[in-house]
Amino acid sequence: MEDGKVLWEFNTMRDFETVNGVAGHGGSIDGPGAVVVNGMVFINSGYPRNGGVPGNVLLAFGPE
């Protein structure tokens, strides 16, 4: 879209249920960019540098 309207957003600053049972905590997204592979978007959530919030999850998003 060319009007600047937000199409989608997701709150990464929360706890997550993980596939391996380790406590997952989201944080800031400020570092390496997202990776797109086979229709999925992968991004790290948690970047404590420069005042960011630490976290330890790799998020994966795909079409519904």
mmJSON file of the N, C-alpha and C atoms, coordinates in Angstrom:
{"data_MODEL":{"atom_site":{
"group_PDB":["ATOM","ATOM","ATOM","ATOM","ATOM","ATOM","ATOM","ATOM","ATOM","ATOM","ATOM","ATOM","ATOM","ATOM","ATOM","ATOM","ATOM","ATOM","ATOM","ATOM","ATOM","ATOM","ATOM","ATOM","ATOM","ATOM","ATOM","ATOM","ATOM","ATOM","ATOM","ATOM","ATOM","ATOM","ATOM","ATOM","ATOM","ATOM","ATOM","ATOM","ATOM","ATOM","ATOM","ATOM","ATOM","ATOM","ATOM","ATOM","ATOM","ATOM","ATOM","ATOM","ATOM","ATOM","ATOM","ATOM","ATOM","ATOM","ATOM","ATOM","ATOM","ATOM","ATOM","ATOM","ATOM","ATOM","ATOM","ATOM","ATOM","ATOM","ATOM","ATOM","ATOM","ATOM","ATOM","ATOM","ATOM","ATOM","ATOM","ATOM","ATOM","ATOM","ATOM","ATOM","ATOM","ATOM","ATOM","ATOM","ATOM","ATOM","ATOM","ATOM","ATOM","ATOM","ATOM","ATOM","ATOM","ATOM","ATOM","ATOM","ATOM","ATOM","ATOM","ATOM","ATOM","ATOM","ATOM","ATOM","ATOM","ATOM","ATOM","ATOM","ATOM","ATOM","ATOM","ATOM","ATOM","ATOM","ATOM","ATOM","ATOM","ATOM","ATOM","ATOM","ATOM","ATOM","ATOM","ATOM","ATOM","ATOM","ATOM","ATOM","ATOM","ATOM","ATOM","ATOM","ATOM","ATOM","ATOM","ATOM","ATOM","ATOM","ATOM","ATOM","ATOM","ATOM","ATOM","ATOM","ATOM","ATOM","ATOM","ATOM","ATOM","ATOM","ATOM","ATOM","ATOM","ATOM","ATOM","ATOM","ATOM","ATOM","ATOM","ATOM","ATOM","ATOM","ATOM","ATOM","ATOM","ATOM","ATOM","ATOM","ATOM","ATOM","ATOM","ATOM","ATOM","ATOM","ATOM","ATOM","ATOM","ATOM","ATOM","ATOM","ATOM","ATOM","ATOM","ATOM","ATOM","ATOM","ATOM","ATOM"],
"id":[1,2,3,4,5,6,7,8,9,10,11,12,13,14,15,16,17,18,19,20,21,22,23,24,25,26,27,28,29,30,31,32,33,34,35,36,37,38,39,40,41,42,43,44,45,46,47,48,49,50,51,52,53,54,55,56,57,58,59,60,61,62,63,64,65,66,67,68,69,70,71,72,73,74,75,76,77,78,79,80,81,82,83,84,85,86,87,88,89,90,91,92,93,94,95,96,97,98,99,100,101,102,103,104,105,106,107,108,109,110,111,112,113,114,115,116,117,118,119,120,121,122,123,124,125,126,127,128,129,130,131,132,133,134,135,136,137,138,139,140,141,142,143,144,145,146,147,148,149,150,151,152,153,154,155,156,157,158,159,160,161,162,163,164,165,166,167,168,169,170,171,172,173,174,175,176,177,178,179,180,181,182,183,184,185,186,187,188,189,190,191,192],
"type_symbol":["N","C","C","N","C","C","N","C","C","N","C","C","N","C","C","N","C","C","N","C","C","N","C","C","N","C","C","N","C","C","N","C","C","N","C","C","N","C","C","N","C","C","N","C","C","N","C","C","N","C","C","N","C","C","N","C","C","N","C","C","N","C","C","N","C","C","N","C","C","N","C","C","N","C","C","N","C","C","N","C","C","N","C","C","N","C","C","N","C","C","N","C","C","N","C","C","N","C","C","N","C","C","N","C","C","N","C","C","N","C","C","N","C","C","N","C","C","N","C","C","N","C","C","N","C","C","N","C","C","N","C","C","N","C","C","N","C","C","N","C","C","N","C","C","N","C","C","N","C","C","N","C","C","N","C","C","N","C","C","N","C","C","N","C","C","N","C","C","N","C","C","N","C","C","N","C","C","N","C","C","N","C","C","N","C","C","N","C","C","N","C","C"],
"label_atom_id":["N","CA","C","N","CA","C","N","CA","C","N","CA","C","N","CA","C","N","CA","C","N","CA","C","N","CA","C","N","CA","C","N","CA","C","N","CA","C","N","CA","C","N","CA","C","N","CA","C","N","CA","C","N","CA","C","N","CA","C","N","CA","C","N","CA","C","N","CA","C","N","CA","C","N","CA","C","N","CA","C","N","CA","C","N","CA","C","N","CA","C","N","CA","C","N","CA","C","N","CA","C","N","CA","C","N","CA","C","N","CA","C","N","CA","C","N","CA","C","N","CA","C","N","CA","C","N","CA","C","N","CA","C","N","CA","C","N","CA","C","N","CA","C","N","CA","C","N","CA","C","N","CA","C","N","CA","C","N","CA","C","N","CA","C","N","CA","C","N","CA","C","N","CA","C","N","CA","C","N","CA","C","N","CA","C","N","CA","C","N","CA","C","N","CA","C","N","CA","C","N","CA","C","N","CA","C","N","CA","C","N","CA","C","N","CA","C","N","CA","C","N","CA","C"],
"label_alt_id":[null,null,null,null,null,null,null,null,null,null,null,null,null,null,null,null,null,null,null,null,null,null,null,null,null,null,null,null,null,null,null,null,null,null,null,null,null,null,null,null,null,null,null,null,null,null,null,null,null,null,null,null,null,null,null,null,null,null,null,null,null,null,null,null,null,null,null,null,null,null,null,null,null,null,null,null,null,null,null,null,null,null,null,null,null,null,null,null,null,null,null,null,null,null,null,null,null,null,null,null,null,null,null,null,null,null,null,null,null,null,null,null,null,null,null,null,null,null,null,null,null,null,null,null,null,null,null,null,null,null,null,null,null,null,null,null,null,null,null,null,null,null,null,null,null,null,null,null,null,null,null,null,null,null,null,null,null,null,null,null,null,null,null,null,null,null,null,null,null,null,null,null,null,null,null,null,null,null,null,null,null,null,null,null,null,null,null,null,null,null,null,null],
"label_comp_id":["MET","MET","MET","GLU","GLU","GLU","ASP","ASP","ASP","GLY","GLY","GLY","LYS","LYS","LYS","VAL","VAL","VAL","LEU","LEU","LEU","TRP","TRP","TRP","GLU","GLU","GLU","PHE","PHE","PHE","ASN","ASN","ASN","THR","THR","THR","MET","MET","MET","ARG","ARG","ARG","ASP","ASP","ASP","PHE","PHE","PHE","GLU","GLU","GLU","THR","THR","THR","VAL","VAL","VAL","ASN","ASN","ASN","GLY","GLY","GLY","VAL","VAL","VAL","ALA","ALA","ALA","GLY","GLY","GLY","HIS","HIS","HIS","GLY","GLY","GLY","GLY","GLY","GLY","SER","SER","SER","ILE","ILE","ILE","ASP","ASP","ASP","GLY","GLY","GLY","PRO","PRO","PRO","GLY","GLY","GLY","ALA","ALA","ALA","VAL","VAL","VAL","VAL","VAL","VAL","VAL","VAL","VAL","ASN","ASN","ASN","GLY","GLY","GLY","MET","MET","MET","VAL","VAL","VAL","PHE","PHE","PHE","ILE","ILE","ILE","ASN","ASN","ASN","SER","SER","SER","GLY","GLY","GLY","TYR","TYR","TYR","PRO","PRO","PRO","ARG","ARG","ARG","ASN","ASN","ASN","GLY","GLY","GLY","GLY","GLY","GLY","VAL","VAL","VAL","PRO","PRO","PRO","GLY","GLY","GLY","ASN","ASN","ASN","VAL","VAL","VAL","LEU","LEU","LEU","LEU","LEU","LEU","ALA","ALA","ALA","PHE","PHE","PHE","GLY","GLY","GLY","PRO","PRO","PRO","GLU","GLU","GLU"],
"label_asym_id":["A","A","A","A","A","A","A","A","A","A","A","A","A","A","A","A","A","A","A","A","A","A","A","A","A","A","A","A","A","A","A","A","A","A","A","A","A","A","A","A","A","A","A","A","A","A","A","A","A","A","A","A","A","A","A","A","A","A","A","A","A","A","A","A","A","A","A","A","A","A","A","A","A","A","A","A","A","A","A","A","A","A","A","A","A","A","A","A","A","A","A","A","A","A","A","A","A","A","A","A","A","A","A","A","A","A","A","A","A","A","A","A","A","A","A","A","A","A","A","A","A","A","A","A","A","A","A","A","A","A","A","A","A","A","A","A","A","A","A","A","A","A","A","A","A","A","A","A","A","A","A","A","A","A","A","A","A","A","A","A","A","A","A","A","A","A","A","A","A","A","A","A","A","A","A","A","A","A","A","A","A","A","A","A","A","A","A","A","A","A","A","A"],
"label_entity_id":["1","1","1","1","1","1","1","1","1","1","1","1","1","1","1","1","1","1","1","1","1","1","1","1","1","1","1","1","1","1","1","1","1","1","1","1","1","1","1","1","1","1","1","1","1","1","1","1","1","1","1","1","1","1","1","1","1","1","1","1","1","1","1","1","1","1","1","1","1","1","1","1","1","1","1","1","1","1","1","1","1","1","1","1","1","1","1","1","1","1","1","1","1","1","1","1","1","1","1","1","1","1","1","1","1","1","1","1","1","1","1","1","1","1","1","1","1","1","1","1","1","1","1","1","1","1","1","1","1","1","1","1","1","1","1","1","1","1","1","1","1","1","1","1","1","1","1","1","1","1","1","1","1","1","1","1","1","1","1","1","1","1","1","1","1","1","1","1","1","1","1","1","1","1","1","1","1","1","1","1","1","1","1","1","1","1","1","1","1","1","1","1"],
"label_seq_id":[1,1,1,2,2,2,3,3,3,4,4,4,5,5,5,6,6,6,7,7,7,8,8,8,9,9,9,10,10,10,11,11,11,12,12,12,13,13,13,14,14,14,15,15,15,16,16,16,17,17,17,18,18,18,19,19,19,20,20,20,21,21,21,22,22,22,23,23,23,24,24,24,25,25,25,26,26,26,27,27,27,28,28,28,29,29,29,30,30,30,31,31,31,32,32,32,33,33,33,34,34,34,35,35,35,36,36,36,37,37,37,38,38,38,39,39,39,40,40,40,41,41,41,42,42,42,43,43,43,44,44,44,45,45,45,46,46,46,47,47,47,48,48,48,49,49,49,50,50,50,51,51,51,52,52,52,53,53,53,54,54,54,55,55,55,56,56,56,57,57,57,58,58,58,59,59,59,60,60,60,61,61,61,62,62,62,63,63,63,64,64,64],
"pdbx_PDB_ins_code":[null,null,null,null,null,null,null,null,null,null,null,null,null,null,null,null,null,null,null,null,null,null,null,null,null,null,null,null,null,null,null,null,null,null,null,null,null,null,null,null,null,null,null,null,null,null,null,null,null,null,null,null,null,null,null,null,null,null,null,null,null,null,null,null,null,null,null,null,null,null,null,null,null,null,null,null,null,null,null,null,null,null,null,null,null,null,null,null,null,null,null,null,null,null,null,null,null,null,null,null,null,null,null,null,null,null,null,null,null,null,null,null,null,null,null,null,null,null,null,null,null,null,null,null,null,null,null,null,null,null,null,null,null,null,null,null,null,null,null,null,null,null,null,null,null,null,null,null,null,null,null,null,null,null,null,null,null,null,null,null,null,null,null,null,null,null,null,null,null,null,null,null,null,null,null,null,null,null,null,null,null,null,null,null,null,null,null,null,null,null,null,null],
"Cartn_x":[0.835,0.0,0.884,0.382,1.158,0.665,-0.288,-0.829,-0.201,0.739,1.41,0.626,-0.511,-1.345,-0.63,-0.672,-0.087,-0.944,-0.312,-1.045,-1.08,-0.045,0.056,1.085,0.865,1.856,1.817,2.923,3.036,3.866,3.372,4.071,5.096,6.387,7.437,7.908,7.487,7.935,7.019,7.115,6.269,6.918,6.321,6.785,6.196,6.938,6.501,6.583,5.649,5.743,6.675,7.688,8.69,8.56,9.138,9.045,9.886,10.917,11.768,11.515,10.523,10.146,10.987,12.024,12.83,12.03,12.113,11.381,11.81,10.853,11.135,10.627,11.505,11.156,11.53,10.576,10.846,11.403,12.012,12.598,12.606,13.6,13.721,14.134,13.72,14.193,15.072,16.381,17.338,18.671,18.891,20.112,20.019,20.504,20.377,18.906,18.666,17.298,16.659,15.428,14.672,15.228,14.986,15.368,14.083,13.949,12.763,13.179,12.528,12.84,11.544,11.299,10.142,8.826,8.62,7.366,7.275,8.334,8.37,9.305,8.981,9.829,10.357,11.681,12.325,13.022,12.833,13.481,13.791,14.954,15.365,14.701,14.173,13.574,14.382,15.099,15.931,17.27,17.473,18.717,19.029,19.897,20.107,21.037,21.654,22.6,21.864,22.55,22.021,20.675,20.495,19.269,18.124,18.373,17.319,16.994,15.93,15.477,15.964,16.646,17.132,15.993,16.268,15.312,16.04,15.323,15.978,15.123,14.341,13.508,13.789,13.639,13.652,12.208,11.62,10.224,10.098,9.103,8.849,7.413,7.234,5.9,5.661,4.452,4.091,2.633,2.206,0.811,-0.12,-1.304,-2.278,-2.888],
"Cartn_y":[-1.169,0.0,1.238,2.279,3.509,4.594,4.278,5.308,5.294,4.401,4.345,3.623,3.046,2.341,1.082,0.847,-0.364,-1.552,-2.556,-3.739,-4.84,-4.875,-5.943,-5.541,-5.93,-5.707,-6.869,-7.048,-8.167,-7.729,-7.958,-7.584,-8.662,-8.345,-9.309,-9.196,-8.179,-7.945,-8.686,-10.027,-10.857,-12.225,-13.062,-14.439,-15.296,-16.349,-17.249,-18.697,-19.52,-20.963,-21.452,-22.219,-22.648,-24.133,-24.549,-25.941,-26.87,-26.336,-27.185,-27.017,-26.221,-26.068,-25.083,-24.497,-23.479,-22.177,-21.468,-20.206,-19.248,-18.738,-17.811,-16.43,-15.444,-14.054,-13.194,-12.477,-11.574,-10.26,-9.528,-8.24,-7.322,-6.46,-5.501,-6.184,-5.614,-6.049,-4.92,-5.131,-4.112,-4.807,-5.258,-5.984,-6.475,-7.685,-8.239,-8.274,-8.065,-8.028,-9.394,-9.397,-10.636,-11.448,-12.749,-13.667,-14.252,-14.264,-14.816,-16.052,-17.194,-18.467,-19.231,-19.627,-20.463,-19.925,-18.637,-18.047,-17.791,-18.059,-17.821,-16.652,-15.884,-14.787,-15.153,-15.132,-15.456,-14.21,-13.934,-12.762,-13.041,-12.56,-12.687,-11.589,-11.952,-10.967,-10.926,-9.85,-9.664,-9.084,-7.808,-7.144,-6.121,-6.466,-5.608,-4.417,-4.296,-3.191,-1.883,-0.8,0.55,0.792,0.27,0.509,-0.419,-1.425,-2.366,-3.343,-4.091,-5.068,-6.458,-7.187,-8.515,-9.508,-10.562,-11.64,-12.837,-13.926,-15.154,-16.002,-15.368,-16.164,-15.852,-16.878,-16.749,-16.946,-15.919,-15.973,-16.354,-17.164,-17.603,-17.267,-16.553,-16.143,-16.684,-17.141,-17.637,-17.329,-17.569,-17.321,-18.26,-17.79,-18.619,-19.632],
"Cartn_z":[0.0,0.0,0.0,-0.53,-0.618,0.325,1.204,2.084,3.476,3.756,5.046,6.124,5.783,6.743,7.231,8.55,9.127,8.719,8.115,7.652,8.698,9.556,10.54,11.575,12.817,13.858,14.835,15.575,16.502,17.701,18.896,20.116,20.464,20.343,20.663,22.105,22.833,24.211,25.181,25.13,25.988,26.141,26.962,27.121,26.016,25.644,24.585,25.044,24.585,24.746,23.647,24.009,23.032,22.719,21.602,21.177,22.048,22.726,23.553,25.05,25.423,26.818,27.617,27.019,27.697,27.735,28.851,28.971,27.864,27.111,26.016,26.342,26.181,26.465,25.263,24.743,23.63,24.122,23.218,23.558,22.364,22.333,21.236,19.937,18.832,17.513,16.993,17.103,16.687,16.475,15.333,15.028,13.604,13.369,12.019,11.6,10.36,9.853,9.764,9.356,9.192,8.028,8.086,7.013,6.449,5.134,4.479,3.695,4.006,3.353,3.124,1.892,1.555,2.13,2.033,2.483,3.971,4.716,6.157,6.447,7.498,7.943,9.331,9.491,10.762,11.287,12.598,13.191,14.66,15.091,16.481,17.316,18.467,19.364,20.646,20.826,22.001,21.607,21.878,21.511,22.593,23.559,24.718,24.5,23.368,23.142,22.864,23.12,22.856,23.53,24.723,25.472,25.131,24.298,23.927,25.044,24.86,25.846,25.437,26.355,26.014,25.83,25.104,24.893,24.334,24.123,23.681,22.734,21.896,20.996,19.53,18.733,17.271,16.851,16.285,15.881,14.426,14.109,12.739,12.378,11.288,10.833,9.432,9.199,7.882,7.597,6.382,6.026,6.785,7.065,7.774,6.851],
"occupancy":[1.0,1.0,1.0,1.0,1.0,1.0,1.0,1.0,1.0,1.0,1.0,1.0,1.0,1.0,1.0,1.0,1.0,1.0,1.0,1.0,1.0,1.0,1.0,1.0,1.0,1.0,1.0,1.0,1.0,1.0,1.0,1.0,1.0,1.0,1.0,1.0,1.0,1.0,1.0,1.0,1.0,1.0,1.0,1.0,1.0,1.0,1.0,1.0,1.0,1.0,1.0,1.0,1.0,1.0,1.0,1.0,1.0,1.0,1.0,1.0,1.0,1.0,1.0,1.0,1.0,1.0,1.0,1.0,1.0,1.0,1.0,1.0,1.0,1.0,1.0,1.0,1.0,1.0,1.0,1.0,1.0,1.0,1.0,1.0,1.0,1.0,1.0,1.0,1.0,1.0,1.0,1.0,1.0,1.0,1.0,1.0,1.0,1.0,1.0,1.0,1.0,1.0,1.0,1.0,1.0,1.0,1.0,1.0,1.0,1.0,1.0,1.0,1.0,1.0,1.0,1.0,1.0,1.0,1.0,1.0,1.0,1.0,1.0,1.0,1.0,1.0,1.0,1.0,1.0,1.0,1.0,1.0,1.0,1.0,1.0,1.0,1.0,1.0,1.0,1.0,1.0,1.0,1.0,1.0,1.0,1.0,1.0,1.0,1.0,1.0,1.0,1.0,1.0,1.0,1.0,1.0,1.0,1.0,1.0,1.0,1.0,1.0,1.0,1.0,1.0,1.0,1.0,1.0,1.0,1.0,1.0,1.0,1.0,1.0,1.0,1.0,1.0,1.0,1.0,1.0,1.0,1.0,1.0,1.0,1.0,1.0,1.0,1.0,1.0,1.0,1.0,1.0],
"B_iso_or_equiv":[0.0,0.0,0.0,0.0,0.0,0.0,0.0,0.0,0.0,0.0,0.0,0.0,0.0,0.0,0.0,0.0,0.0,0.0,0.0,0.0,0.0,0.0,0.0,0.0,0.0,0.0,0.0,0.0,0.0,0.0,0.0,0.0,0.0,0.0,0.0,0.0,0.0,0.0,0.0,0.0,0.0,0.0,0.0,0.0,0.0,0.0,0.0,0.0,0.0,0.0,0.0,0.0,0.0,0.0,0.0,0.0,0.0,0.0,0.0,0.0,0.0,0.0,0.0,0.0,0.0,0.0,0.0,0.0,0.0,0.0,0.0,0.0,0.0,0.0,0.0,0.0,0.0,0.0,0.0,0.0,0.0,0.0,0.0,0.0,0.0,0.0,0.0,0.0,0.0,0.0,0.0,0.0,0.0,0.0,0.0,0.0,0.0,0.0,0.0,0.0,0.0,0.0,0.0,0.0,0.0,0.0,0.0,0.0,0.0,0.0,0.0,0.0,0.0,0.0,0.0,0.0,0.0,0.0,0.0,0.0,0.0,0.0,0.0,0.0,0.0,0.0,0.0,0.0,0.0,0.0,0.0,0.0,0.0,0.0,0.0,0.0,0.0,0.0,0.0,0.0,0.0,0.0,0.0,0.0,0.0,0.0,0.0,0.0,0.0,0.0,0.0,0.0,0.0,0.0,0.0,0.0,0.0,0.0,0.0,0.0,0.0,0.0,0.0,0.0,0.0,0.0,0.0,0.0,0.0,0.0,0.0,0.0,0.0,0.0,0.0,0.0,0.0,0.0,0.0,0.0,0.0,0.0,0.0,0.0,0.0,0.0,0.0,0.0,0.0,0.0,0.0,0.0],
"pdbx_formal_charge":[null,null,null,null,null,null,null,null,null,null,null,null,null,null,null,null,null,null,null,null,null,null,null,null,null,null,null,null,null,null,null,null,null,null,null,null,null,null,null,null,null,null,null,null,null,null,null,null,null,null,null,null,null,null,null,null,null,null,null,null,null,null,null,null,null,null,null,null,null,null,null,null,null,null,null,null,null,null,null,null,null,null,null,null,null,null,null,null,null,null,null,null,null,null,null,null,null,null,null,null,null,null,null,null,null,null,null,null,null,null,null,null,null,null,null,null,null,null,null,null,null,null,null,null,null,null,null,null,null,null,null,null,null,null,null,null,null,null,null,null,null,null,null,null,null,null,null,null,null,null,null,null,null,null,null,null,null,null,null,null,null,null,null,null,null,null,null,null,null,null,null,null,null,null,null,null,null,null,null,null,null,null,null,null,null,null,null,null,null,null,null,null],
"auth_seq_id":[1,1,1,2,2,2,3,3,3,4,4,4,5,5,5,6,6,6,7,7,7,8,8,8,9,9,9,10,10,10,11,11,11,12,12,12,13,13,13,14,14,14,15,15,15,16,16,16,17,17,17,18,18,18,19,19,19,20,20,20,21,21,21,22,22,22,23,23,23,24,24,24,25,25,25,26,26,26,27,27,27,28,28,28,29,29,29,30,30,30,31,31,31,32,32,32,33,33,33,34,34,34,35,35,35,36,36,36,37,37,37,38,38,38,39,39,39,40,40,40,41,41,41,42,42,42,43,43,43,44,44,44,45,45,45,46,46,46,47,47,47,48,48,48,49,49,49,50,50,50,51,51,51,52,52,52,53,53,53,54,54,54,55,55,55,56,56,56,57,57,57,58,58,58,59,59,59,60,60,60,61,61,61,62,62,62,63,63,63,64,64,64],
"auth_comp_id":["MET","MET","MET","GLU","GLU","GLU","ASP","ASP","ASP","GLY","GLY","GLY","LYS","LYS","LYS","VAL","VAL","VAL","LEU","LEU","LEU","TRP","TRP","TRP","GLU","GLU","GLU","PHE","PHE","PHE","ASN","ASN","ASN","THR","THR","THR","MET","MET","MET","ARG","ARG","ARG","ASP","ASP","ASP","PHE","PHE","PHE","GLU","GLU","GLU","THR","THR","THR","VAL","VAL","VAL","ASN","ASN","ASN","GLY","GLY","GLY","VAL","VAL","VAL","ALA","ALA","ALA","GLY","GLY","GLY","HIS","HIS","HIS","GLY","GLY","GLY","GLY","GLY","GLY","SER","SER","SER","ILE","ILE","ILE","ASP","ASP","ASP","GLY","GLY","GLY","PRO","PRO","PRO","GLY","GLY","GLY","ALA","ALA","ALA","VAL","VAL","VAL","VAL","VAL","VAL","VAL","VAL","VAL","ASN","ASN","ASN","GLY","GLY","GLY","MET","MET","MET","VAL","VAL","VAL","PHE","PHE","PHE","ILE","ILE","ILE","ASN","ASN","ASN","SER","SER","SER","GLY","GLY","GLY","TYR","TYR","TYR","PRO","PRO","PRO","ARG","ARG","ARG","ASN","ASN","ASN","GLY","GLY","GLY","GLY","GLY","GLY","VAL","VAL","VAL","PRO","PRO","PRO","GLY","GLY","GLY","ASN","ASN","ASN","VAL","VAL","VAL","LEU","LEU","LEU","LEU","LEU","LEU","ALA","ALA","ALA","PHE","PHE","PHE","GLY","GLY","GLY","PRO","PRO","PRO","GLU","GLU","GLU"],
"auth_asym_id":["A","A","A","A","A","A","A","A","A","A","A","A","A","A","A","A","A","A","A","A","A","A","A","A","A","A","A","A","A","A","A","A","A","A","A","A","A","A","A","A","A","A","A","A","A","A","A","A","A","A","A","A","A","A","A","A","A","A","A","A","A","A","A","A","A","A","A","A","A","A","A","A","A","A","A","A","A","A","A","A","A","A","A","A","A","A","A","A","A","A","A","A","A","A","A","A","A","A","A","A","A","A","A","A","A","A","A","A","A","A","A","A","A","A","A","A","A","A","A","A","A","A","A","A","A","A","A","A","A","A","A","A","A","A","A","A","A","A","A","A","A","A","A","A","A","A","A","A","A","A","A","A","A","A","A","A","A","A","A","A","A","A","A","A","A","A","A","A","A","A","A","A","A","A","A","A","A","A","A","A","A","A","A","A","A","A","A","A","A","A","A","A"],
"auth_atom_id":["N","CA","C","N","CA","C","N","CA","C","N","CA","C","N","CA","C","N","CA","C","N","CA","C","N","CA","C","N","CA","C","N","CA","C","N","CA","C","N","CA","C","N","CA","C","N","CA","C","N","CA","C","N","CA","C","N","CA","C","N","CA","C","N","CA","C","N","CA","C","N","CA","C","N","CA","C","N","CA","C","N","CA","C","N","CA","C","N","CA","C","N","CA","C","N","CA","C","N","CA","C","N","CA","C","N","CA","C","N","CA","C","N","CA","C","N","CA","C","N","CA","C","N","CA","C","N","CA","C","N","CA","C","N","CA","C","N","CA","C","N","CA","C","N","CA","C","N","CA","C","N","CA","C","N","CA","C","N","CA","C","N","CA","C","N","CA","C","N","CA","C","N","CA","C","N","CA","C","N","CA","C","N","CA","C","N","CA","C","N","CA","C","N","CA","C","N","CA","C","N","CA","C","N","CA","C","N","CA","C","N","CA","C","N","CA","C","N","CA","C","N","CA","C"],
"pdbx_PDB_model_num":[1,1,1,1,1,1,1,1,1,1,1,1,1,1,1,1,1,1,1,1,1,1,1,1,1,1,1,1,1,1,1,1,1,1,1,1,1,1,1,1,1,1,1,1,1,1,1,1,1,1,1,1,1,1,1,1,1,1,1,1,1,1,1,1,1,1,1,1,1,1,1,1,1,1,1,1,1,1,1,1,1,1,1,1,1,1,1,1,1,1,1,1,1,1,1,1,1,1,1,1,1,1,1,1,1,1,1,1,1,1,1,1,1,1,1,1,1,1,1,1,1,1,1,1,1,1,1,1,1,1,1,1,1,1,1,1,1,1,1,1,1,1,1,1,1,1,1,1,1,1,1,1,1,1,1,1,1,1,1,1,1,1,1,1,1,1,1,1,1,1,1,1,1,1,1,1,1,1,1,1,1,1,1,1,1,1,1,1,1,1,1,1]
}}}
